[in-house]
Structure formats: structure tokens, C-alpha cells
Amino acid sequence: MQVGVFLTLFWGRSFEDALDRAAQVGCSAVEIPCGGYVDAGWCRPADLLDDRAAQTRLFGAVQQRGLAISALSCHGNALHPNHTIAQQHDQDFRNTVRLAAELGVGVVVTFAGCPGDSATSERPNWVTCAWPSDYAVTLEWQWAERVAPYWHEAARFAREQGVRVAIEPHPGFVVYNTASFRRLQQLAGPGLGVNFDPSHLFWQQMDPLACIRELGRDILHVHAKDVALNPRNIAVNGVLDPSAYANIQQRSWRFRTVGDGHDVTV
């Protein structure tokens, strides 16, 4: 096992400075953002594809610091009902997969995405309950008309490149827990795995250890991130919390570094 860092933590620094920081704190690997919602400008696959000299410079900068690349990431929404956004994120994803293949990186991390509620939608619609029946109808439309067709083909594309896709279960997207991942995996076929981030599970009242036992070898990559729960706010408002992350005192939960939300006994 390698201990690494998602380089977006050093957003605003140069690529070389970000790598230096990763090496200084004792990391042995890095995950490099390549597009979608997370683009630090360090690695734009469209500019690197088939450019061996540029790839050598990027890979060399990593290796010179004794680091390896654990994954390339492209956290986007290729199912977005806004076709311009969907097409851009899909292109980012495919270019990232191609670049991973050319660099010999075996894993690309991404989101499953979330479509709208119909063919005329403008914004994503995350369905979290089965009643009133409109929600159940919406959910089935999303999976039948958008999720299954896209991921059946996208997963095949990644397999052909020899790259495994690690879906990060994340609220707001169609894959946000174990059951929704299994549903996608059955539709998409072999090669699809999980980027395991317990921070997205804790506040949903899930047990990350139980999830690990269930997912097993389908866990391809891990984000070690924690969440602090506010029992008083949860008692009043529950865990579904759309308030701004900056409203720390008002929120039911907030992201934290490992150990600052749950202790080692969890």
C-alpha cells in the first residue's frame, strides 16, 4: 500500500511545488487532477496526449521526487443535462483515460454523474426518496435513459484502454452508496471499481468498515478524509444539509482531516 495525496490540496501552487510538498510530508504517491470540476491547470490531457516529450517532463517531475502516480482523476458530471457541460466533462474523462493508458497509470477516479429529471431538464436532479411516485419515476428514467447507456459504453472504452475506473460514491450523484455502486457495476460490466472516501459515508450514517467488507477488491483507490458531526444540529435538522460549507456552526456535518472527526476506535 502506498500513502499519497490528492494534489488539489496544494491548489494555487505550481506543479513542482505541489510535488515538493507531497514529498516533504512523506508521501510516496500522488493523485493528479485532470479536469471536470477539479482542474488545477497542471495536467490537461488534451495537451499531453501523444506528446511523449511533455509526458516525460510530467512523469519525470514525479519520479525525481521519489513519487509514483496512484491515479489520475477527473471529477466531473458527464451526465449533466446541460449538453455543453456534459460533453466537456465526457471529453475530459476520455482524454484522462487515454493519458492514463499512455503513462501506464492503471486507475482513473471520477464521479458517476447525475442527469436531470427528463430530456428537457437544465440542472441535475438527485433523487433520494421513492415517494411521491414522481421521484421513483424520475429515478428509473435517469437510470434507463441516461446512466445505463452512458456507462455501458464509457466503461467499455476504459477497458479497451486497459484502465480501471474508480467511481467515487458521492451524494448529489447517482452513485452515492454501496447499493447504487453495485447497480452501476452490473450495468457497466467488469473493470468498474470504487474510489473509497469515508467522509461521504459517515454523515449518511453508513459504517465505512462494513462498506469495505462488502466492496472488497472492488476498492481500487482511497481518499482518507473525515467528517465531524454536530449532534445538536442533526437532532434538529437531520443529516441532509444544503447550507454553505462555510456555515460551520449551523451545519449538521463538516469535512475534517482524518482523526479530527472520528477517533481510531471507529
BALOBA-1460 file (C-alpha; in Angstrom, 3 decimals):
// residues 266
<rec num="1" residu="m" x="0.000" y="0.000" z="0.000"/>
<rec num="2" residu="q" x="1.200" y="3.495" z="-0.859"/>
<rec num="3" residu="v" x="0.331" y="6.598" z="1.145"/>
<rec num="4" residu="g" x="-0.217" y="9.540" z="-1.146"/>
<rec num="5" residu="v" x="-2.017" y="12.835" z="-1.511"/>
<rec num="6" residu="f" x="-4.607" y="14.277" z="-3.871"/>
<rec num="7" residu="l" x="-2.650" y="17.215" z="-5.266"/>
<rec num="8" residu="t" x="-5.669" y="19.531" z="-5.248"/>
<rec num="9" residu="l" x="-4.766" y="20.130" z="-1.590"/>
<rec num="10" residu="f" x="-1.997" y="22.342" z="-2.958"/>
<rec num="11" residu="w" x="-4.235" y="24.270" z="-5.344"/>
<rec num="12" residu="g" x="-2.671" y="27.586" z="-6.335"/>
<rec num="13" residu="r" x="0.918" y="26.327" z="-6.219"/>
<rec num="14" residu="s" x="2.975" y="25.284" z="-9.192"/>
<rec num="15" residu="f" x="3.002" y="21.588" z="-10.079"/>
<rec num="16" residu="e" x="6.609" y="21.260" z="-8.967"/>
<rec num="17" residu="d" x="5.901" y="22.997" z="-5.651"/>
<rec num="18" residu="a" x="2.902" y="20.747" z="-5.043"/>
<rec num="19" residu="l" x="5.075" y="17.682" z="-5.683"/>
<rec num="20" residu="d" x="7.752" y="19.049" z="-3.352"/>
<rec num="21" residu="r" x="5.195" y="19.458" z="-0.575"/>
<rec num="22" residu="a" x="3.912" y="15.915" z="-1.110"/>
<rec num="23" residu="a" x="7.429" y="14.522" z="-0.875"/>
<rec num="24" residu="q" x="8.317" y="16.642" z="2.163"/>
<rec num="25" residu="v" x="5.453" y="15.270" z="4.234"/>
<rec num="26" residu="g" x="6.467" y="11.694" z="3.463"/>
<rec num="27" residu="c" x="4.058" y="10.722" z="0.703"/>
<rec num="28" residu="s" x="5.050" y="8.024" z="-1.747"/>
<rec num="29" residu="a" x="2.367" y="8.700" z="-4.361"/>
<rec num="30" residu="v" x="0.177" y="11.453" z="-5.810"/>
<rec num="31" residu="e" x="-3.221" y="11.614" z="-7.475"/>
<rec num="32" residu="i" x="-3.199" y="14.215" z="-10.237"/>
<rec num="33" residu="p" x="-6.364" y="16.164" z="-11.156"/>
<rec num="34" residu="c" x="-7.008" y="16.296" z="-14.893"/>
<rec num="35" residu="g" x="-10.334" y="18.019" z="-15.468"/>
<rec num="36" residu="g" x="-14.039" y="18.051" z="-14.753"/>
<rec num="37" residu="y" x="-14.854" y="20.141" z="-11.712"/>
<rec num="38" residu="v" x="-11.249" y="19.914" z="-10.483"/>
<rec num="39" residu="d" x="-8.680" y="21.444" z="-12.812"/>
<rec num="40" residu="a" x="-5.595" y="22.981" z="-11.250"/>
<rec num="41" residu="g" x="-4.058" y="23.560" z="-14.670"/>
<rec num="42" residu="w" x="-1.140" y="21.207" z="-14.038"/>
<rec num="43" residu="c" x="-2.214" y="18.301" z="-16.219"/>
<rec num="44" residu="r" x="-4.513" y="18.856" z="-19.161"/>
<rec num="45" residu="p" x="-4.677" y="15.540" z="-21.009"/>
<rec num="46" residu="a" x="-5.680" y="17.097" z="-24.333"/>
<rec num="47" residu="d" x="-2.313" y="18.873" z="-24.366"/>
<rec num="48" residu="l" x="-0.332" y="15.777" z="-23.375"/>
<rec num="49" residu="l" x="-1.847" y="13.019" z="-25.494"/>
<rec num="50" residu="d" x="0.641" y="11.585" z="-27.998"/>
<rec num="51" residu="d" x="3.233" y="14.138" z="-26.813"/>
<rec num="52" residu="r" x="5.958" y="11.924" z="-25.410"/>
<rec num="53" residu="a" x="8.215" y="14.832" z="-24.523"/>
<rec num="54" residu="a" x="5.514" y="16.537" z="-22.437"/>
<rec num="55" residu="q" x="4.591" y="13.244" z="-20.794"/>
<rec num="56" residu="t" x="8.228" y="12.591" z="-19.963"/>
<rec num="57" residu="r" x="8.511" y="16.002" z="-18.302"/>
<rec num="58" residu="l" x="5.406" y="15.376" z="-16.181"/>
<rec num="59" residu="f" x="6.370" y="11.820" z="-15.264"/>
<rec num="60" residu="g" x="9.964" y="12.856" z="-14.656"/>
<rec num="61" residu="a" x="8.932" y="15.612" z="-12.230"/>
<rec num="62" residu="v" x="7.045" y="12.997" z="-10.216"/>
<rec num="63" residu="q" x="9.792" y="10.375" z="-10.288"/>
<rec num="64" residu="q" x="12.572" y="12.846" z="-9.432"/>
<rec num="65" residu="r" x="10.933" y="13.326" z="-6.036"/>
<rec num="66" residu="g" x="10.654" y="9.616" z="-5.362"/>
<rec num="67" residu="l" x="6.918" y="9.635" z="-6.019"/>
<rec num="68" residu="a" x="4.571" y="7.478" z="-8.055"/>
<rec num="69" residu="i" x="1.219" y="8.323" z="-9.650"/>
<rec num="70" residu="s" x="-1.525" y="6.390" z="-7.855"/>
<rec num="71" residu="a" x="-4.291" y="7.656" z="-10.138"/>
<rec num="72" residu="l" x="-5.383" y="10.372" z="-12.497"/>
<rec num="73" residu="s" x="-8.674" y="11.990" z="-11.521"/>
<rec num="74" residu="c" x="-11.430" y="13.644" z="-13.490"/>
<rec num="75" residu="h" x="-14.232" y="14.509" z="-11.073"/>
<rec num="76" residu="g" x="-16.951" y="15.583" z="-13.481"/>
<rec num="77" residu="n" x="-20.573" y="15.021" z="-14.478"/>
<rec num="78" residu="a" x="-20.753" y="13.551" z="-17.953"/>
<rec num="79" residu="l" x="-24.497" y="13.004" z="-17.413"/>
<rec num="80" residu="h" x="-25.223" y="16.681" z="-16.818"/>
<rec num="81" residu="p" x="-28.448" y="17.824" z="-18.553"/>
<rec num="82" residu="n" x="-26.595" y="20.862" z="-19.861"/>
<rec num="83" residu="h" x="-25.117" y="19.333" z="-23.010"/>
<rec num="84" residu="t" x="-22.165" y="21.718" z="-23.099"/>
<rec num="85" residu="i" x="-21.095" y="20.711" z="-19.588"/>
<rec num="86" residu="a" x="-21.771" y="17.022" z="-20.236"/>
<rec num="87" residu="q" x="-19.739" y="16.985" z="-23.440"/>
<rec num="88" residu="q" x="-16.816" y="18.808" z="-21.855"/>
<rec num="89" residu="h" x="-16.725" y="16.505" z="-18.827"/>
<rec num="90" residu="d" x="-17.079" y="13.433" z="-21.009"/>
<rec num="91" residu="q" x="-14.198" y="14.624" z="-23.191"/>
<rec num="92" residu="d" x="-12.124" y="15.335" z="-20.088"/>
<rec num="93" residu="f" x="-12.856" y="11.818" z="-18.846"/>
<rec num="94" residu="r" x="-11.950" y="10.117" z="-22.108"/>
<rec num="95" residu="n" x="-8.785" y="12.147" z="-22.523"/>
<rec num="96" residu="t" x="-7.824" y="11.324" z="-18.936"/>
<rec num="97" residu="v" x="-8.348" y="7.607" z="-19.595"/>
<rec num="98" residu="r" x="-6.252" y="7.822" z="-22.757"/>
<rec num="99" residu="l" x="-3.493" y="9.678" z="-20.945"/>
<rec num="100" residu="a" x="-3.532" y="7.166" z="-18.097"/>
<rec num="101" residu="a" x="-3.040" y="4.396" z="-20.638"/>
<rec num="102" residu="e" x="-0.133" y="6.218" z="-22.283"/>
<rec num="103" residu="l" x="1.500" y="6.891" z="-18.895"/>
<rec num="104" residu="g" x="0.929" y="3.357" z="-17.618"/>
<rec num="105" residu="v" x="-1.345" y="4.563" z="-14.791"/>
<rec num="106" residu="g" x="-3.938" y="1.900" z="-14.090"/>
<rec num="107" residu="v" x="-6.721" y="3.885" z="-12.376"/>
<rec num="108" residu="v" x="-8.839" y="6.932" z="-13.218"/>
<rec num="109" residu="v" x="-11.020" y="8.373" z="-10.453"/>
<rec num="110" residu="t" x="-14.323" y="10.041" z="-11.326"/>
<rec num="111" residu="f" x="-17.950" y="10.553" z="-10.301"/>
<rec num="112" residu="a" x="-20.847" y="8.564" z="-11.747"/>
<rec num="113" residu="g" x="-22.598" y="11.838" z="-12.606"/>
<rec num="114" residu="c" x="-26.223" y="12.863" z="-12.284"/>
<rec num="115" residu="p" x="-28.724" y="13.682" z="-15.043"/>
<rec num="116" residu="g" x="-31.834" y="15.832" z="-14.834"/>
<rec num="117" residu="d" x="-35.356" y="14.521" z="-14.377"/>
<rec num="118" residu="s" x="-36.279" y="14.491" z="-18.064"/>
<rec num="119" residu="a" x="-34.998" y="15.223" z="-21.551"/>
<rec num="120" residu="t" x="-35.843" y="18.920" z="-21.092"/>
<rec num="121" residu="s" x="-34.037" y="19.442" z="-17.761"/>
<rec num="122" residu="e" x="-31.452" y="22.151" z="-17.262"/>
<rec num="123" residu="r" x="-29.902" y="21.046" z="-13.957"/>
<rec num="124" residu="p" x="-29.077" y="17.704" z="-12.269"/>
<rec num="125" residu="n" x="-31.728" y="16.134" z="-10.060"/>
<rec num="126" residu="w" x="-30.538" y="13.873" z="-7.230"/>
<rec num="127" residu="v" x="-33.356" y="11.561" z="-6.150"/>
<rec num="128" residu="t" x="-33.227" y="10.445" z="-2.502"/>
<rec num="129" residu="c" x="-36.722" y="9.087" z="-1.822"/>
<rec num="130" residu="a" x="-39.309" y="6.871" z="-3.518"/>
<rec num="131" residu="w" x="-42.485" y="8.809" z="-2.713"/>
<rec num="132" residu="p" x="-44.355" y="10.717" z="-4.000"/>
<rec num="133" residu="s" x="-44.186" y="8.447" z="-7.001"/>
<rec num="134" residu="d" x="-42.787" y="11.226" z="-9.222"/>
<rec num="135" residu="y" x="-39.399" y="10.581" z="-7.644"/>
<rec num="136" residu="a" x="-39.448" y="6.849" z="-8.355"/>
<rec num="137" residu="v" x="-40.411" y="7.530" z="-11.973"/>
<rec num="138" residu="t" x="-37.626" y="10.090" z="-12.280"/>
<rec num="139" residu="l" x="-35.060" y="7.688" z="-10.854"/>
<rec num="140" residu="e" x="-35.979" y="4.907" z="-13.253"/>
<rec num="141" residu="w" x="-35.895" y="7.320" z="-16.200"/>
<rec num="142" residu="q" x="-32.435" y="8.508" z="-15.171"/>
<rec num="143" residu="w" x="-31.013" y="5.005" z="-14.996"/>
<rec num="144" residu="a" x="-32.708" y="3.656" z="-18.125"/>
<rec num="145" residu="e" x="-32.263" y="6.661" z="-20.388"/>
<rec num="146" residu="r" x="-29.041" y="8.263" z="-19.210"/>
<rec num="147" residu="v" x="-26.968" y="6.247" z="-16.709"/>
<rec num="148" residu="a" x="-27.054" y="2.784" z="-18.288"/>
<rec num="149" residu="p" x="-26.406" y="3.840" z="-21.918"/>
<rec num="150" residu="y" x="-23.568" y="6.173" z="-20.987"/>
<rec num="151" residu="w" x="-21.717" y="3.939" z="-18.529"/>
<rec num="152" residu="h" x="-22.116" y="0.769" z="-20.567"/>
<rec num="153" residu="e" x="-20.167" y="2.456" z="-23.359"/>
<rec num="154" residu="a" x="-17.798" y="4.537" z="-21.169"/>
<rec num="155" residu="a" x="-16.741" y="1.514" z="-19.122"/>
<rec num="156" residu="r" x="-16.124" y="-0.456" z="-22.318"/>
<rec num="157" residu="f" x="-13.981" y="2.412" z="-23.605"/>
<rec num="158" residu="a" x="-11.859" y="2.346" z="-20.438"/>
<rec num="159" residu="r" x="-11.474" y="-1.440" z="-20.616"/>
<rec num="160" residu="e" x="-10.227" y="-1.155" z="-24.176"/>
<rec num="161" residu="q" x="-7.570" y="1.282" z="-22.942"/>
<rec num="162" residu="g" x="-6.533" y="-1.123" z="-20.157"/>
<rec num="163" residu="v" x="-7.595" y="1.367" z="-17.467"/>
<rec num="164" residu="r" x="-9.873" y="0.720" z="-14.480"/>
<rec num="165" residu="v" x="-12.390" y="3.387" z="-13.493"/>
<rec num="166" residu="a" x="-12.777" y="4.108" z="-9.770"/>
<rec num="167" residu="i" x="-16.200" y="5.651" z="-9.157"/>
<rec num="168" residu="e" x="-16.293" y="7.845" z="-6.055"/>
<rec num="169" residu="p" x="-19.661" y="7.390" z="-4.296"/>
<rec num="170" residu="h" x="-20.729" y="10.950" z="-3.563"/>
<rec num="171" residu="p" x="-24.078" y="12.476" z="-2.575"/>
<rec num="172" residu="g" x="-25.557" y="14.519" z="-5.405"/>
<rec num="173" residu="f" x="-24.675" y="11.853" z="-7.977"/>
<rec num="174" residu="v" x="-26.429" y="8.615" z="-8.919"/>
<rec num="175" residu="v" x="-23.745" y="6.555" z="-7.145"/>
<rec num="176" residu="y" x="-23.585" y="7.652" z="-3.514"/>
<rec num="177" residu="n" x="-23.643" y="4.389" z="-1.528"/>
<rec num="178" residu="t" x="-22.853" y="0.688" z="-1.901"/>
<rec num="179" residu="a" x="-26.178" y="-0.341" z="-3.452"/>
<rec num="180" residu="s" x="-26.079" y="2.356" z="-6.128"/>
<rec num="181" residu="f" x="-22.491" y="1.403" z="-6.997"/>
<rec num="182" residu="r" x="-23.481" y="-2.245" z="-7.360"/>
<rec num="183" residu="r" x="-26.318" y="-1.240" z="-9.655"/>
<rec num="184" residu="l" x="-23.934" y="0.702" z="-11.874"/>
<rec num="185" residu="q" x="-21.356" y="-2.084" z="-11.816"/>
<rec num="186" residu="q" x="-23.917" y="-4.617" z="-13.020"/>
<rec num="187" residu="l" x="-24.880" y="-2.345" z="-15.907"/>
<rec num="188" residu="a" x="-21.369" y="-1.294" z="-16.893"/>
<rec num="189" residu="g" x="-19.606" y="-4.624" z="-16.708"/>
<rec num="190" residu="p" x="-16.170" y="-5.619" z="-15.383"/>
<rec num="191" residu="g" x="-13.439" y="-3.133" z="-14.629"/>
<rec num="192" residu="l" x="-15.535" y="-0.652" z="-12.699"/>
<rec num="193" residu="g" x="-14.463" y="-0.156" z="-9.090"/>
<rec num="194" residu="v" x="-14.651" y="2.343" z="-6.239"/>
<rec num="195" residu="n" x="-12.641" y="5.278" z="-5.029"/>
<rec num="196" residu="f" x="-13.400" y="4.852" z="-1.332"/>
<rec num="197" residu="d" x="-13.887" y="8.100" z="0.597"/>
<rec num="198" residu="p" x="-15.366" y="7.504" z="4.073"/>
<rec num="199" residu="s" x="-16.164" y="11.194" z="4.560"/>
<rec num="200" residu="h" x="-19.117" y="10.862" z="2.189"/>
<rec num="201" residu="l" x="-20.357" y="7.818" z="4.082"/>
<rec num="202" residu="f" x="-20.084" y="8.917" z="7.714"/>
<rec num="203" residu="w" x="-22.690" y="11.663" z="7.510"/>
<rec num="204" residu="q" x="-25.121" y="9.340" z="5.740"/>
<rec num="205" residu="q" x="-24.875" y="7.139" z="8.864"/>
<rec num="206" residu="m" x="-23.032" y="4.414" z="6.978"/>
<rec num="207" residu="d" x="-20.311" y="2.260" z="8.555"/>
<rec num="208" residu="p" x="-17.167" y="2.527" z="6.397"/>
<rec num="209" residu="l" x="-15.805" y="-0.760" z="7.758"/>
<rec num="210" residu="a" x="-18.975" y="-2.596" z="6.757"/>
<rec num="211" residu="c" x="-18.728" y="-0.981" z="3.321"/>
<rec num="212" residu="i" x="-15.122" y="-2.094" z="2.978"/>
<rec num="213" residu="r" x="-16.095" y="-5.672" z="3.779"/>
<rec num="214" residu="e" x="-18.884" y="-5.522" z="1.211"/>
<rec num="215" residu="l" x="-16.837" y="-3.893" z="-1.560"/>
<rec num="216" residu="g" x="-13.654" y="-5.885" z="-1.040"/>
<rec num="217" residu="r" x="-11.400" y="-5.986" z="-4.085"/>
<rec num="218" residu="d" x="-13.633" y="-3.539" z="-5.922"/>
<rec num="219" residu="i" x="-11.943" y="-0.768" z="-3.911"/>
<rec num="220" residu="l" x="-9.314" y="0.498" z="-6.338"/>
<rec num="221" residu="h" x="-8.267" y="3.745" z="-4.674"/>
<rec num="222" residu="v" x="-8.876" y="5.525" z="-1.359"/>
<rec num="223" residu="h" x="-9.317" y="9.099" z="-0.132"/>
<rec num="224" residu="a" x="-8.573" y="9.324" z="3.589"/>
<rec num="225" residu="k" x="-10.970" y="12.090" z="4.567"/>
<rec num="226" residu="d" x="-13.054" y="12.516" z="7.713"/>
<rec num="227" residu="v" x="-16.261" y="14.260" z="8.774"/>
<rec num="228" residu="a" x="-17.192" y="15.863" z="12.069"/>
<rec num="229" residu="l" x="-20.853" y="15.505" z="13.001"/>
<rec num="230" residu="n" x="-22.752" y="18.105" z="15.024"/>
<rec num="231" residu="p" x="-25.220" y="16.089" z="17.157"/>
<rec num="232" residu="r" x="-27.178" y="19.174" z="18.219"/>
<rec num="233" residu="n" x="-27.797" y="20.313" z="14.650"/>
<rec num="234" residu="i" x="-28.519" y="16.764" z="13.493"/>
<rec num="235" residu="a" x="-31.084" y="16.391" z="16.269"/>
<rec num="236" residu="v" x="-32.905" y="19.440" z="14.923"/>
<rec num="237" residu="n" x="-32.335" y="19.230" z="11.144"/>
<rec num="238" residu="g" x="-31.071" y="15.744" z="10.317"/>
<rec num="239" residu="v" x="-28.099" y="14.994" z="8.080"/>
<rec num="240" residu="l" x="-29.387" y="16.316" z="4.737"/>
<rec num="241" residu="d" x="-27.753" y="19.720" z="4.795"/>
<rec num="242" residu="p" x="-27.609" y="22.019" z="1.747"/>
<rec num="243" residu="s" x="-26.257" y="25.010" z="3.690"/>
<rec num="244" residu="a" x="-22.917" y="26.502" z="2.680"/>
<rec num="245" residu="y" x="-19.801" y="24.719" z="3.915"/>
<rec num="246" residu="a" x="-18.624" y="27.995" z="5.416"/>
<rec num="247" residu="n" x="-21.558" y="27.993" z="7.869"/>
<rec num="248" residu="i" x="-19.694" y="25.701" z="10.230"/>
<rec num="249" residu="q" x="-21.744" y="26.439" z="13.333"/>
<rec num="250" residu="q" x="-25.053" y="25.901" z="11.535"/>
<rec num="251" residu="r" x="-24.175" y="22.772" z="9.570"/>
<rec num="252" residu="s" x="-25.019" y="19.227" z="10.631"/>
<rec num="253" residu="w" x="-21.624" y="17.983" z="9.467"/>
<rec num="254" residu="r" x="-18.396" y="19.313" z="8.014"/>
<rec num="255" residu="f" x="-15.344" y="17.810" z="6.335"/>
<rec num="256" residu="r" x="-12.278" y="17.256" z="8.509"/>
<rec num="257" residu="t" x="-8.841" y="15.682" z="8.260"/>
<rec num="258" residu="v" x="-8.501" y="12.109" z="9.480"/>
<rec num="259" residu="g" x="-8.833" y="11.844" z="13.240"/>
<rec num="260" residu="d" x="-10.489" y="15.243" z="13.626"/>
<rec num="261" residu="g" x="-13.954" y="13.795" z="13.190"/>
<rec num="262" residu="h" x="-13.760" y="10.157" z="14.309"/>
<rec num="263" residu="d" x="-11.190" y="8.541" z="16.559"/>
<rec num="264" residu="v" x="-9.273" y="5.339" z="15.909"/>
<rec num="265" residu="t" x="-11.903" y="3.163" z="17.606"/>
<rec num="266" residu="v" x="-14.369" y="3.659" z="14.742"/>
